[in-house]
Amino acid sequence: MSAATVETRRHGAQVTVEVTGAVDIASHDLLFEALHQAVGDEGVQQVVVDLTATTLLDSGGIGVLVAANNAARTARVSFTLTGVSAPVRECLDAAGVWRMLAYETRRPAHTAPLRTTDVGFAFDPPAPGQDP
């Protein structure tokens, strides 16, 4: 199992956080810091978490994603998961958070397709002056 690495790229108002390897206790802080910095950066409107190369996501890593999603909602920043492999999706589903987290329905060819009964909930932040 390879240790997780986290790379952040910004393109205008979008930040992509690419997570590679195994997200476990050794990498929770690294992921937490990257996601919360991305959500809190001035002018950011969208954070995309690319999990294409993520091989493991433990319960603590799931907690980091949920916390970042909540922070994004508070900050009125769109938060999306992409490239979610079948094993990582199963972890998110087993934890009961898959449907809570926004995810992109376009998937790289090597990831498992969604069943037709699966539904994603993309989070669009409320307009200024509206309650979240």
VEXPA-462934 format. One line per 8 residues: their letters; for each residue x, y, z of N, C-alpha, C. Coordinates in Angstrom, 1 decimal. Each point is the difference from the previous one (the first is absolute). Layout:
VEXPA-462934
a) X:Y:Z:X:Y:Z:X:Y:Z; ... .
END
This chain:
VEXPA-462934
msaatvet) 0.9:-1.2:0.0:-0.9:1.2:0.0:0.9:1.2:0.0; -0.3:1.0:-0.9:0.8:1.2:-0.1:-0.6:1.1:0.8; 0.9:0.8:0.6:-0.5:1.1:0.8:-0.6:1.0:-0.9; -1.0:0.7:0.6:-0.7:1.0:-0.8:0.8:1.2:-0.3; -0.2:0.6:-1.2:0.6:1.3:-0.3:-1.2:0.8:-0.4; 0.1:1.3:0.2:-1.1:1.0:-0.3:0.6:1.1:-0.8; -0.5:0.2:-1.2:0.5:1.1:-0.9:-1.2:1.0:-0.2; 0.3:1.2:0.1:-1.1:1.1:-0.2:0.4:0.8:-1.2 .
rrhgaqvt) -1.0:0.2:-0.9:0.2:0.9:-1.1:-1.2:1.0:-0.1; 0.3:1.2:-0.2:-1.0:1.0:-0.2:-0.1:0.6:-1.4; -1.2:0.0:-0.5:-0.3:0.6:-1.3:-1.1:1.0:0.1; 0.3:1.2:0.2:-1.0:1.0:0.2:-0.7:-0.2:1.3; -1.3:-0.1:0.0:-0.8:-0.2:1.2:-0.2:-1.5:0.4; 0.7:-0.9:-0.7:-0.1:-1.4:0.3:1.3:-0.5:0.5; -0.1:-0.8:1.1:1.2:-0.7:0.5:-0.3:-1.5:-0.1; 1.0:-0.7:-0.6:-0.1:-1.5:-0.1:1.0:-0.5:1.0 .
vevtgavd) -0.4:-0.9:0.9:0.8:-0.7:1.0:0.1:-1.4:-0.5; 1.2:-0.5:-0.4:0.2:-1.3:-0.5:0.6:-0.9:1.1; -0.7:-1.0:0.3:0.4:-0.9:1.1:0.5:-1.3:-0.6; 1.3:-0.4:0.3:0.6:-1.2:-0.6:0.4:-0.9:1.2; -0.3:-1.3:-0.2:0.4:-1.0:1.0:-1.0:-0.3:1.1; 0.5:-0.5:1.1:-0.9:-0.4:1.1:-0.2:1.1:1.0; -1.3:0.4:0.2:-0.3:1.0:1.0:-0.3:-0.7:1.3; 0.9:0.1:1.0:-0.1:-0.7:1.3:0.5:1.0:1.0 .
iashdllf) 0.1:-0.5:1.2:0.4:0.9:1.2:1.2:0.8:-0.3; 0.9:-0.5:-0.8:1.3:0.7:-0.2:-0.2:1.2:-0.9; -1.2:0.1:-0.7:-0.2:1.1:-1.0:-1.2:0.8:0.3; -0.7:-0.2:1.0:-1.2:0.7:0.3:0.3:1.5:0.1; 1.0:0.4:0.8:0.3:1.4:0.2:0.4:0.7:-1.4; 0.8:-0.7:-0.8:0.3:0.5:-1.3:-1.2:0.3:-0.8; -0.9:-0.9:-0.1:-1.2:0.2:-0.8:-0.9:1.1:0.6; -0.1:0.0:1.3:-0.8:1.0:0.7:0.5:1.4:-0.3 .
ealhqavg) 1.3:0.2:0.1:0.6:1.3:-0.2:-0.2:0.4:-1.5; 0.2:-0.9:-0.9:-0.2:0.4:-1.4:-1.4:0.4:-0.3; -1.0:-0.8:0.4:-1.4:0.3:-0.3:-0.5:1.2:0.7; 0.4:0.2:1.2:-0.5:1.2:0.7:0.7:1.3:-0.5; 1.2:-0.1:-0.4:0.7:1.2:-0.6:-0.7:0.3:-1.4; -0.3:-1.1:-0.7:-0.7:0.2:-1.3:-1.3:0.7:0.1; -0.8:-0.5:1.0:-1.3:0.6:0.2:0.1:1.4:0.5; 1.0:0.3:0.8:0.1:1.3:0.6:0.7:1.1:-0.8 .
degvqqvv) 0.7:-0.4:-1.1:0.7:0.9:-0.8:-0.9:1.1:-0.6; 0.4:1.2:0.0:-0.8:1.1:-0.6:-0.3:-0.2:-1.4; -1.2:0.2:-0.4:-0.4:-0.1:-1.4:-0.3:-1.4:-0.5; 0.2:-1.0:0.8:-0.3:-1.4:-0.4:-1.6:-0.2:0.0; -0.5:-0.5:-1.1:-1.4:-0.3:-0.1:-0.3:-1.5:-0.1; 1.0:-0.8:-0.4:-0.2:-1.4:-0.1:1.3:-0.8:0.4; -0.2:-1.0:0.8:1.1:-0.9:0.3:-0.4:-1.4:-0.5; 0.9:-0.6:-0.8:-0.2:-1.3:-0.6:1.1:-0.9:0.6 .
vdltattl) -0.5:-1.1:0.6:0.9:-1.0:0.6:0.1:-1.1:-0.9; 1.2:-0.2:-0.6:0.2:-1.1:-1.0:0.6:-1.2:0.7; -0.9:-1.0:0.1:0.4:-1.3:0.7:0.4:-1.1:-1.0; 0.2:0.4:-1.2:0.4:-1.0:-1.1:1.1:-1.0:0.5; 1.0:0.5:0.6:1.2:-0.8:0.4:0.0:-0.3:1.5; -1.2:0.1:0.6:-0.1:-0.3:1.4:-0.3:-1.5:0.2; 0.9:-0.7:0.7:-0.1:-1.5:0.1:-0.7:-0.4:1.3; -0.1:0.8:1.0:-0.6:-0.3:1.2:-0.5:1.3:0.7 .
ldsggigv) -1.2:-0.1:0.6:-0.5:1.1:0.7:-0.6:-0.5:1.3; 0.7:0.2:1.1:-0.5:-0.5:1.3:-1.0:0.9:0.6; -0.5:-0.4:1.2:-1.1:0.8:0.6:0.4:1.4:0.4; 1.2:0.2:0.4:0.5:1.3:0.2:0.1:0.9:-1.2; 0.4:-0.6:-1.1:0.0:0.7:-1.3:-1.4:0.4:-0.4; -0.9:-0.9:0.2:-1.4:0.3:-0.3:-0.5:1.2:0.9; 0.4:0.0:1.2:-0.3:1.1:0.9:0.6:1.3:-0.5; 1.2:0.0:-0.5:0.6:1.2:-0.6:-0.8:0.5:-1.2 .
lvaannaa) -0.5:-0.9:-0.8:-0.8:0.4:-1.2:-1.3:0.6:0.5; -0.6:-0.6:1.0:-1.3:0.6:0.5:0.2:1.3:0.6; 1.1:0.2:0.8:0.3:1.3:0.6:0.2:1.0:-1.1; 0.8:-0.3:-1.0:0.3:0.9:-1.1:-1.3:0.4:-0.7; -0.9:-1.0:-0.3:-1.2:0.3:-0.6:-0.9:1.0:0.8; 0.0:-0.2:1.3:-0.8:0.9:0.9:0.6:1.4:0.0; 1.4:0.0:0.0:0.6:1.4:0.0:-0.3:0.7:-1.4; 0.0:-0.8:-1.0:-0.3:0.6:-1.4:-1.4:0.5:0.0 .
rtarvsft) -1.0:-0.7:0.6:-1.4:0.5:0.0:0.0:1.3:0.8; 0.7:0.0:1.2:0.0:1.2:0.8:0.6:1.2:-0.8; 1.0:-0.3:-0.7:0.7:1.1:-0.8:-0.7:0.3:-1.4; -1.0:-0.8:-0.3:-0.7:0.1:-1.2:0.9:-0.3:-1.2; 0.7:-1.0:0.1:0.9:-0.5:-1.0:-0.5:-1.4:-0.5; 0.0:-0.2:-1.3:-0.4:-1.3:-0.5:1.1:-1.0:0.3; -0.4:-1.2:0.4:0.9:-1.1:0.4:-0.4:-1.3:-0.7; 0.9:-0.5:-0.8:-0.3:-1.1:-0.9:1.1:-1.1:0.1 .
ltgvsapv) -0.4:-1.3:0.1:0.9:-1.1:-0.1:0.0:-0.5:-1.5; 1.2:-0.4:-0.5:0.0:-0.5:-1.4:1.0:-1.2:0.0; -0.2:-0.9:-1.0:1.0:-1.1:-0.1:-0.2:-1.0:1.1; -1.1:-0.2:0.6:-0.2:-0.8:1.1:0.0:-1.5:-0.4; 0.9:-0.8:0.4:0.1:-1.4:-0.4:-1.0:-0.8:0.7; -0.3:-1.2:-0.5:-1.0:-0.9:0.7:0.3:-0.2:1.5; 1.3:-0.4:0.3:0.3:-0.3:1.4:-0.2:1.3:0.9; 0.4:1.1:-0.5:-0.2:1.3:0.8:-1.4:0.3:0.1 .
recldaag) -0.8:-0.2:-1.0:-1.4:0.3:0.0:-0.7:-0.9:1.0; 0.4:-1.3:0.1:-0.6:-0.9:0.9:0.3:0.4:1.5; 1.2:0.6:0.2:0.3:0.5:1.4:-0.9:1.2:0.3; -0.2:0.9:-0.9:-0.8:1.1:0.2:-1.5:-0.4:0.2; -0.4:-1.0:-0.8:-1.4:-0.5:0.1:-0.2:-0.7:1.3; 1.0:-0.8:0.4:-0.1:-0.8:1.3:-0.1:1.0:1.2; 0.7:1.1:-0.1:0.0:1.0:1.0:-1.3:0.9:0.0; -0.8:-0.2:-1.0:-1.3:0.8:-0.1:0.2:1.4:-0.5 .
vwrmlaye) 1.1:0.3:-0.6:0.2:1.4:-0.4:0.1:0.2:-1.5; -0.1:-1.1:-0.8:0.1:0.1:-1.5:-1.0:0.9:-0.5; -1.2:-0.1:0.3:-1.1:0.9:-0.5:0.1:1.4:0.5; 0.6:0.2:1.2:0.2:1.3:0.5:1.0:0.8:-0.7; 1.1:-0.6:-0.4:1.1:0.7:-0.7:-0.4:0.2:-1.4; 0.3:1.2:-0.6:-0.2:0.2:-1.4:1.0:-0.7:-0.8; -0.4:-0.6:-1.1:1.0:-0.6:-0.8:-0.3:0.2:-1.5; 1.0:-0.1:-0.8:-0.1:0.2:-1.4:-0.4:-1.3:-0.7 .
trrpahta) -1.0:0.0:-0.9:-0.4:-1.2:-0.6:0.9:-0.5:-1.1; 0.8:0.9:-0.6:0.9:-0.4:-1.0:1.2:-0.7:0.7; 0.3:-1.2:-0.4:1.0:-0.8:0.6:1.1:-0.4:-1.0; 1.2:-0.1:0.5:1.1:-0.6:-0.9:-0.4:-1.4:-0.4; 0.5:-0.5:-1.1:-0.4:-1.3:-0.5:0.3:-1.1:0.9; 1.0:0.1:0.9:0.4:-1.1:0.9:-0.8:-0.1:1.3; -1.0:0.9:0.2:-0.7:0.0:1.2:-1.4:-0.7:-0.3; -0.6:-0.5:1.1:-1.2:-0.7:-0.1:-1.2:0.9:-0.4 .
plrttdvg) -0.8:-0.4:-0.9:-1.2:0.9:-0.4:-1.0:0.0:1.2; -0.8:1.0:0.0:-1.0:0.1:1.0:-1.2:-0.9:-0.4; -0.7:-0.6:0.9:-1.2:-0.7:-0.4:-1.0:1.1:-0.3; -1.0:-0.4:-0.8:-1.0:1.0:-0.4:-0.8:0.5:1.1; 0.0:-0.7:1.2:-0.8:0.5:1.1:0.8:1.0:0.9; 1.3:0.2:-0.3:0.8:0.9:0.7:-0.3:1.5:-0.4; -0.1:0.8:0.9:-0.3:1.4:-0.2:1.0:0.9:0.7; 0.6:0.9:-0.7:1.0:1.0:0.6:-0.7:1.3:0.4 .
fafdppap) 0.5:0.6:1.0:-0.6:1.3:0.4:1.1:1.0:-0.1; 0.0:0.7:-1.1:1.0:1.1:-0.1:-0.4:1.1:0.9; 1.0:0.6:0.7:-0.3:1.1:0.9:0.2:1.3:-0.8; -1.0:0.8:-0.1:0.2:1.4:-0.6:-0.2:0.9:1.2; 1.0:0.8:0.3:-0.2:0.9:1.1:-1.1:1.0:-0.2; -0.7:0.4:1.1:-1.1:0.9:-0.1:0.5:1.4:-0.5; -0.9:0.7:-0.6:0.4:1.4:-0.5:0.3:0.8:1.3; 0.8:1.1:-0.2:0.3:0.9:1.1:-1.3:0.5:0.6 .
gqdp) 0.0:0.0:1.3:-1.2:0.5:0.7:-1.0:-1.1:0.3; 0.1:-1.2:-0.5:-0.9:-1.1:0.3:0.7:-0.8:1.1; -0.9:-0.6:0.8:0.5:-0.9:1.0:0.4:-1.3:-0.6; 1.1:-0.7:0.5:0.4:-1.2:-0.6:-0.9:-1.1:0.3 .
END
